[in-house]
Amino acid sequence: MGGNNPIRIQSMTTTDTMDTDATVAQSISMIDAGSDYVRITAPNARQAQNLQNIKDRLNKEGYSAPLIADIHFTPNAAEIAAQIVEKVRINPGNYADKKKFKIREYSDEEYQLEIDRIHNKFSPLVKLCKKYGTAMRIGTNHGSLSDRIMNRYGDTPLGMVESALEFARICEIYKFHDIVFSMKASNPIVVVQAYRLLAKKMIEEGMNYPLHLGVTEAGDGEDGRIKSALGIGTLLYEGLGDTIRVSLTEAPENEIPIAQKLASRYSDYKLDTSSEFNIHDSCFKLRKSDAVLNVGGSNVPRVIANLSFKNNISKDDFLDLGYSYLKNEDKWGISDFACDYIYIGDNKINFNIPGTLGVIQNFEVWNKNKNERHYPLLSLDEFKKHKISSKLKFLKFKINNIDNLPFDRIASDSSLVILSQSNNRFDIINQKKIFKKLLNYNCKVPVILSSFYDKELENQKIQLYSSVDIGSLLIEGFGDGIFITNNNPKNIKYINSASFGILQASRRRISKAEYISCPSCGRTLFDLEETTAMIRSQTDHLKGVKIGIMGCIVNGPGEMADADYGYVGTGVGKVSLYRGQKMVKSSIDSKFATEALINLIKEDGNWLEPKKKGAI
């Protein structure tokens, strides 16, 4: 791992570590699917000892993939595992500390005494790892920062970085350097900021350790994939990352193809760090733009869908874009995932469309048809030649035309929106250059981020690639809307859904409930995938509500720090409920836990009854 080696893929077993047969079988399935490393939970000494049986069985079956022991809270389990497996993962937030959410001020002397205490507790593991040639991942999780770190650095990326570096400095005292770092959070923005800051701090301290990338508790389905791609892909694009794990609330085999697609896209690519845009920037600042009708300004980022390649546009096409025609009432139903504009090119629409929907046409067509709801799309040449009078017009250009843009005229046109189209994975830095030039001209024109993909590209790659190509700019505060297309009528619904998913993951436009759900592992106390699906089915209409669903106390309540409500396994068949990070109901029978969660949401006035099908 690291150096000139390829990006390594890994995942984690979901079986009981004491069930040797099941763990070996799942490990083999993961390895066969392409996992380079296999991580196995070892929460106590007994399970750590059983890693030897698992390793022996795998070797007997002809599998030699390195094993990683996942440790929380239990130093003696880590010390046993270090003598068996190839790598031990420890979490600085709970290896030598307990999180009690207590507020306390530390003097410098008191803080150093805490570091000395950690040294004494941690150094035996360091010595064992050095003796047995065992690697170590120092894996910080945003939600499990110790009270000591929280009190000095706050709940921040800096706190995450310092938490890991405190342990790394102890390793270096013993000249132990087989270290891997990770900075995980359920919020992709925090993930990106923390890794960038870690890279900067490592350079300052003369460190150069490999990085394990991941977005923890990403969830399942589309949301889990988009959040993971946004966090992991943005960092891979910037040249950071040596091994990755996509954490989904699904079978581990489902994680590996996603990780492989991300790794393969960036395996031969390194960012030009001579760019004026520093990869170590770790703050979010929303670019201020002027409003042009409902684009830019204080408006949420807009979604544009492409219907230009359709031979005949019908009302049925709008179903894929969040609109449903109610024939009996002669009205349109509009969902939370209804796009804001459609681009129709040279096509015509021969029926009344929803009044909230804007239609973008090619310049020539618009010039003939001056319907107020129809807005022109201008090429760069057309914009230079013609002065178009309109409430709103879109100027489209490709990234390689940046130097030809008439920024002075653009800045003086209060009805203009830029639509900048990228066509490959290298265009993110050029997109940033556009915003730099706009800043230099004090130009606050809104910008739609557009990505065009090959017509034959599979849906999942469009989802993953656009999450990086567009999402990485959104989390920097750039962009007033998105336009993703690949001119394939079969992809319309998928792309529209991905567009809203990317805006949600980047925290720029909230359209649905959000779930912070951990991937199953051997510690999980209930069927996490089934439970997540059940809770989602009853709460996914609660726009903007964040619910954490955690399989055990290791991942909650700390790991769901970003959630409004928490559903945490605390015993076999038992669940505790949280409001934020505070437990409000404990040891509820799992049969009644979902109902109790809904009642808790109702108590807070955050419950809405779901709309009946077909309602407007």
Summary of the structure (lengths in Angstrom):
residues: 616
radius of gyration: 25.8
end to end distance: 53.7
largest distance: 79.3
contacts: 2148
relative contact order: 0.10
helix: 40%
strand: 20%
